[in-house]
Every structure is written in structure tokens, then in C-alpha cells.
Amino acid sequence: MGMVSDDVLRSVVALEDPLGVLSIYVGVLPVEETGPGLVWELELRHELDQARERLDREVGTGRAALDRRLDELADELDLLASPRESGRGRALFAGLADGAAIRVGLQQPFRTRVAVAACSLARPLASALEAGRPAGIALVSQSELRIFEWCLGEVEELRSIPVPEFEDRHELLGPSAARPRSAPQSGPSFHLGQQRDLHDRRMDDAQRRFVAQALNLEELAGKRGWEDLVLAGELSLAEGVLMHVQERSAVEVLVDPRLLGWLTPPELGMAVGPALERERARRQLAELDLARGEALAGGKGAIGLADTLSALAEGRVDRLLLPAERELRGSRAPDGRFFPRGVAPPGVGRADLRSEELLAERMIQRALATDAHVTLLRGAAEAALGDDEAAALLRW
């Protein structure tokens, strides 16, 4: 299925079809195939049946178009539900009338669901992609520096760099003691110990400088799109790298004191995943607090569905904050503008408004079309949004 990128999301969001767009999500359990009747297959069949019933009630003739399109997509559907395919989360998007289908897969699981609507049900995919944004992992030890990338739940090793030992060839000799039986500070062993401590500190500093320079985080993070770096391994080296990173980069560094070098890439992903999730949850809450504070102060923020929709229509949104799960419903005016349900703009009669059941998807469409960032609030951040339904950080 290949790497899922923001370009894929843009293609999914842009799907339009006169008969409707089919969106299918499947969550595959990590178990072996033992025969027919697998859980996700049963769930998928149930969801397809539900979609047929909804089309019968709402459209009348839509069921025939759906069945015809499902027949055309039979091979894609087989791959979507096959336990032999990679990815715990899989999705398929296609117009009912014609056109190519878009199939994606990633390690974050989806909830199995099927939708047929005027636009694609892109929010679950957008939420998974945002939660799975790439992050760096640096494992440091006295012997080597290993750099990995965590992305969409999978870990790939990028490089391994040996760390020199920085041995000092000069023999460490303390000065002769004028009075060896006097105070301990005047004895040769004391001066020799001082020199060895100084030598060890210099070697540690040299190793830290080497590791910090070898990591070359500024260039790597920019090239790979990292916002976070998990730094694990020997603390004496990790602390030196941390200081270097904090001085030169805006990347958020998460220090993990564990020695993780013996883990396989999948195990490493499981080990660092919770820390990345906590950091991203904290960042979401901070973004929401900032948007709310700016809005209340009359600054560059919007809070509430009406104000956020207005800012989107004007192209003022820099970062759109939407709930990952909560349904947002609204209305669409003849000129294409969207409004909260029950709100009629000046000069537009209520009879002229069309119901919009996938308002969040339409807002994501608009945000991406104006090069705005999208944050899908999950967990505590979605709860903190409360009755406001949507928020935004604005360009002006």
C-alpha cells in the first residue's frame, strides 16, 4: 500500500462524484487467518449492509449504484480485508460513478465503518496521519549513535555512527610530593586522582560534542519533518546532546533514561510510542488554550463553530482545530459558504440552505485548500473543546 503522505490525504479530501463518494475503513486485528468469519470481515459486511439500507431510505436509487461499484472494486475489497496484507488500519475511497480508487494502509488501527456521502469521510484518516507524524529516535552509547525514525507506528533505522574512544596517549603523572606524610591533599595519589578526574571529564565532553555534532539534528529534522525527538541511552551522553539540541533546534526532545538499543524496530516503536502520544496530547491542549485565549482577547484566534467557519471562508485560518470523533453538522448556502445548523446568513432563506452532514470533512477540505494546518483533537483535548465544537489559530 505504500507510504501514506499528506498528498494522499489531499487526494482523498478532494474526491467528488455526482452519485456520491464511498469511504470504507477496516480495523484488522493482529491474528492469523484461520478460515472464514474473521471479525473484521463480519464487521465490514455489516457496515456495507447498513450503507445499503441508508441509501434505500435516503436516495432510493443509490443502492444499485453502490452494488455496481462494489462489484467493480471486488479485488480492492479482497485486499482491504485480507489478513495477509500489511497494516492494521486500512481504507478505501472511490466515487460511485467512476474513477480510480484510493487504497491506503497504516499501522494505526481504524474503527470499521462505511459511508456514502457527497464527499469522502476523510477525518479518521486525517486524525491517524496527524497522530502518526514522523519523529526521531536517537539511541546513544559510549560505542555508537543509532538514529531511527518513528512514523505511523513503524520504526526504520536511518544510520549508525561509531563513537570514537578519544583515548589520551599522554601518561598521567602526578607531581612528586614534598612532604608525603603531611595532609592527604599533598600526596601524589591525590594529584594523580585529580588529573584522572579532569581527564575523564575531558573525554566525556569530547564524546558529548562528537555525538551532538554527528546527530546533525537541525538538518535531519528539517529534512524529515520531525517535531519530536526521543533521546535514549546513557544519560551522561544524552544530557550533552540535549543541551546541544535545545540551543540549535525547535524540536521537542523527550529524554528516556532506558537503554533501548537491544530492542528490534517494532519493539522500539512500542517502547517510545506512549511518550510521543503524551507529548502530542500536551501540545494539542496547548494549541487549544492558545486559540481560546487569543479569541477571548480579540487576537489571532477563533473559538466556536460560527467564528471558525467565518475565518475559514475568509482564508484567515493558520491551524484548524477540530474534534477527532464528534460529529459536526451544518448547512451550506447557495454560494458555497458553510454555517452552523439552524443559522441562516443575511439574505439567505432557510429553504435555500442544504443540510451538510459531514461538516468537519468540508472544513478540512477548505483548510487544505488554503494551506492551513489541521489538528484533530483527541482524548483530553477533544473533551476540553467542550461545546465550542471547533477552534482555530489565525493568520491575522
URDADA-V662533 format. One record per residue. N is the residue number from 1. OMEGA is omega in whole degrees, -180 to 180 (none if undefined). BURIAL is # if it has 9 or more other C-alpha atoms within 8 Angstrom, else .. D_FIRST is the distance of its C-alpha to the first C-alpha in Angstrom with 1 decimal. Layout:
# URDADA-V662533
<<N:OMEGA:BURIAL:D_FIRST> <N:OMEGA:BURIAL:D_FIRST>>
This chain:
# URDADA-V662533
<<1:173:.:0.0> <2:-179:.:3.8> <3:-180:.:6.9> <4:-177:#:8.2> <5:176:.:11.6> <6:178:.:14.7> <7:177:.:14.3> <8:178:.:11.5> <9:179:#:14.0> <10:178:#:16.7> <11:180:.:15.2> <12:-179:#:14.7> <13:-176:#:18.3> <14:-177:#:19.7> <15:175:#:18.9> <16:-179:#:22.4> <17:-178:#:23.6> <18:-180:.:27.2> <19:-178:#:26.5> <20:180:#:24.1> <21:178:#:20.5> <22:176:#:18.6> <23:-179:#:16.5> <24:174:#:15.2> <25:179:#:14.3> <26:173:#:14.1> <27:-174:#:15.1> <28:178:#:14.6> <29:-178:.:17.5> <30:177:.:17.3> <31:-179:.:19.5> <32:177:.:19.7> <33:-180:.:19.7> <34:-180:.:23.4> <35:-178:.:23.7> <36:176:.:23.5> <37:177:.:24.1> <38:-172:#:21.4> <39:-175:.:21.7> <40:176:#:18.5> <41:179:#:19.1> <42:178:#:22.6> <43:-180:#:21.7> <44:178:#:19.3> <45:179:.:22.1> <46:-180:.:24.6> <47:178:#:22.8> <48:177:#:22.4> <49:178:.:26.1> <50:179:.:27.0> <51:178:#:25.3> <52:-180:#:27.4> <53:179:#:30.5> <54:179:.:30.0> <55:177:#:29.6> <56:-177:#:32.8> <57:-169:.:34.7> <58:-174:.:33.6> <59:-180:.:32.9> <60:-179:.:34.5> <61:-175:.:32.8> <62:-177:#:29.2> <63:180:#:28.5> <64:179:.:28.9> <65:179:#:26.3> <66:-179:#:23.8> <67:178:.:24.5> <68:-179:.:24.2> <69:178:#:20.9> <70:176:#:19.6> <71:179:.:20.9> <72:-177:.:19.1> <73:-174:.:15.7> <74:-179:.:16.6> <75:179:.:13.9> <76:180:#:11.1> <77:177:#:13.2> <78:178:.:13.5> <79:-179:.:9.9> <80:-176:#:10.0> <81:-176:#:13.1> <82:176:.:12.7> <83:179:#:13.7> <84:178:.:12.4> <85:180:.:8.7> <86:176:.:7.9> <87:176:#:8.6> <88:177:#:11.9> <89:-178:#:11.2> <90:-179:#:9.1> <91:179:#:10.2> <92:-179:#:10.9> <93:-180:#:13.4> <94:172:#:15.7> <95:-179:#:19.4> <96:-177:#:21.7> <97:-179:#:23.7> <98:177:.:21.2> <99:-179:.:18.5> <100:176:.:14.8> <101:177:.:12.4> <102:-179:.:9.8> <103:-179:#:7.0> <104:177:#:5.6> <105:178:#:5.8> <106:-174:#:8.4> <107:175:#:11.5> <108:-178:#:14.0> <109:172:#:14.9> <110:166:#:15.6> <111:-178:.:18.7> <112:180:#:18.1> <113:178:#:19.5> <114:177:#:19.7> <115:170:#:21.3> <116:-174:#:22.7> <117:-179:#:24.4> <118:177:#:25.4> <119:-179:#:22.4> <120:174:#:19.0> <121:-170:#:19.1> <122:-172:#:17.4> <123:177:#:19.4> <124:177:#:17.4> <125:179:.:14.3> <126:180:#:16.8> <127:180:#:18.5> <128:180:#:15.6> <129:179:#:14.7> <130:179:#:18.4> <131:-177:#:19.0> <132:180:#:16.3> <133:-175:#:17.6> <134:176:#:18.0> <135:178:#:21.2> <136:173:#:23.1> <137:177:#:24.7> <138:177:#:27.8> <139:-175:#:29.5> <140:175:#:33.1> <141:179:#:35.7> <142:-174:#:38.9> <143:-176:.:37.2> <144:174:#:33.8> <145:180:#:31.4> <146:-177:#:27.7> <147:-180:#:25.2> <148:171:#:21.8> <149:173:#:19.2> <150:-180:#:18.0> <151:178:#:15.0> <152:176:#:13.3> <153:-180:#:15.0> <154:-177:#:14.1> <155:178:#:16.8> <156:176:.:16.9> <157:-178:#:20.4> <158:-179:.:21.3> <159:175:.:24.9> <160:-174:#:28.0> <161:176:.:31.4> <162:178:.:34.7> <163:179:#:37.4> <164:-180:.:40.9> <165:179:.:43.7> <166:179:.:46.1> <167:176:.:49.1> <168:-175:.:52.5> <169:-178:.:54.9> <170:178:.:58.0> <171:-179:.:60.0> <172:-179:.:60.5> <173:177:.:64.3> <174:179:#:66.1> <175:178:.:69.5> <176:-178:.:72.6> <177:179:.:74.0> <178:-180:.:77.5> <179:-173:.:78.3> <180:-177:#:76.0> <181:180:.:77.8> <182:-175:.:77.4> <183:-178:.:74.5> <184:-178:.:71.1> <185:-177:.:69.7> <186:-178:#:72.0> <187:-178:#:71.0> <188:-177:#:69.0> <189:-180:.:66.2> <190:-180:#:65.6> <191:178:#:65.1> <192:178:#:63.0> <193:178:.:60.8> <194:-180:.:60.5> <195:180:#:59.4> <196:177:#:56.8> <197:179:.:55.4> <198:178:.:55.3> <199:-179:.:53.7> <200:180:.:51.0> <201:179:.:50.3> <202:179:.:50.1> <203:178:#:47.7> <204:179:#:45.5> <205:179:#:45.6> <206:178:#:44.7> <207:180:#:41.7> <208:179:#:40.5> <209:-180:#:41.0> <210:-178:#:39.0> <211:-179:#:36.1> <212:-180:#:36.1> <213:-179:.:36.2> <214:180:.:33.6> <215:176:.:31.1> <216:-169:.:31.5> <217:-175:.:29.8> <218:-179:.:30.7> <219:-176:.:28.8> <220:-179:.:25.8> <221:178:#:25.4> <222:-178:.:25.8> <223:-175:.:23.3> <224:178:.:20.6> <225:180:.:21.5> <226:167:#:22.9> <227:-177:#:25.3> <228:174:#:25.9> <229:174:#:26.8> <230:-177:#:27.5> <231:-176:#:30.4> <232:177:#:31.4> <233:-176:#:33.9> <234:-171:#:37.5> <235:-179:.:39.0> <236:177:.:41.6> <237:-177:#:39.0> <238:-179:#:36.5> <239:177:.:39.3> <240:178:#:40.0> <241:-179:#:36.5> <242:180:#:36.5> <243:180:.:39.6> <244:-177:#:38.2> <245:-178:#:35.0> <246:180:#:37.0> <247:-168:.:39.3> <248:-172:.:36.7> <249:177:.:33.5> <250:180:.:32.6> <251:178:#:29.8> <252:-177:.:30.5> <253:178:#:31.2> <254:-177:#:31.0> <255:178:.:33.2> <256:-174:.:32.5> <257:-177:.:35.5> <258:172:.:33.8> <259:-172:#:33.2> <260:-174:#:29.5> <261:-178:.:29.3> <262:-177:.:29.4> <263:171:.:26.2> <264:179:.:22.9> <265:177:#:20.0> <266:179:#:18.7> <267:178:.:22.4> <268:177:#:22.9> <269:178:#:20.2> <270:-178:.:22.0> <271:-175:.:25.3> <272:-177:#:24.7> <273:-179:#:22.5> <274:179:.:25.6> <275:177:.:27.5> <276:179:#:24.8> <277:179:#:24.6> <278:-179:.:28.4> <279:-179:.:28.6> <280:174:#:26.3> <281:177:#:28.2> <282:-178:.:31.4> <283:178:.:30.2> <284:178:#:29.3> <285:179:#:32.8> <286:178:.:34.3> <287:179:#:32.6> <288:178:#:33.9> <289:-180:.:37.3> <290:179:#:37.5> <291:-180:#:36.6> <292:180:#:39.1> <293:179:#:41.8> <294:-179:#:41.4> <295:-179:#:41.6> <296:180:.:44.7> <297:-178:.:46.3> <298:-179:.:45.7> <299:-174:.:43.3> <300:178:#:39.8> <301:176:#:38.2> <302:179:#:37.8> <303:-177:#:37.8> <304:-175:#:37.6> <305:-177:#:35.7> <306:-178:.:38.4> <307:180:#:38.8> <308:177:#:35.0> <309:179:#:34.5> <310:179:.:37.5> <311:177:#:36.2> <312:-179:#:32.8> <313:-179:#:34.6> <314:180:.:36.6> <315:-176:.:33.7> <316:-175:#:35.2> <317:174:#:32.3> <318:176:#:30.9> <319:180:#:29.0> <320:-180:#:28.4> <321:-178:#:28.7> <322:174:#:27.6> <323:-178:#:27.4> <324:-173:#:24.0> <325:-172:.:25.3> <326:178:.:28.6> <327:176:.:28.8> <328:-180:#:30.4> <329:-179:#:32.3> <330:-179:#:34.3> <331:179:#:35.8> <332:179:#:35.2> <333:179:#:38.2> <334:180:.:38.7> <335:176:.:38.1> <336:179:.:34.6> <337:-180:.:35.5> <338:-179:#:34.5> <339:175:#:37.0> <340:179:#:37.2> <341:179:.:38.1> <342:-180:.:41.9> <343:178:.:42.4> <344:-179:#:43.8> <345:179:.:44.1> <346:177:.:47.5> <347:-180:.:48.1> <348:178:#:45.4> <349:-179:.:46.6> <350:179:.:44.7> <351:-179:.:44.5> <352:-179:.:42.5> <353:176:#:39.7> <354:-180:.:36.6> <355:177:#:34.9> <356:-176:#:31.5> <357:-179:.:29.7> <358:-176:#:26.6> <359:-180:#:28.5> <360:178:#:26.2> <361:178:#:23.4> <362:179:#:26.0> <363:176:#:27.1> <364:175:#:23.6> <365:-177:#:23.5> <366:-180:#:26.9> <367:-179:#:26.2> <368:179:#:23.2> <369:180:.:25.3> <370:177:.:28.1> <371:174:.:26.0> <372:174:#:26.8> <373:180:#:24.9> <374:174:#:23.9> <375:176:#:24.5> <376:-174:#:23.7> <377:-178:#:26.6> <378:172:#:26.0> <379:-176:.:28.6> <380:-179:.:31.9> <381:178:#:31.1> <382:177:#:30.3> <383:-179:.:33.6> <384:177:.:35.5> <385:176:#:34.6> <386:-178:.:36.8> <387:-176:.:38.1> <388:174:#:37.1> <389:-180:#:33.7> <390:178:#:32.5> <391:-180:#:33.5> <392:166:#:32.9> <393:-168:#:34.0> <394:177:#:35.5> <395:175:.:36.0> <396:none:.:39.6>>
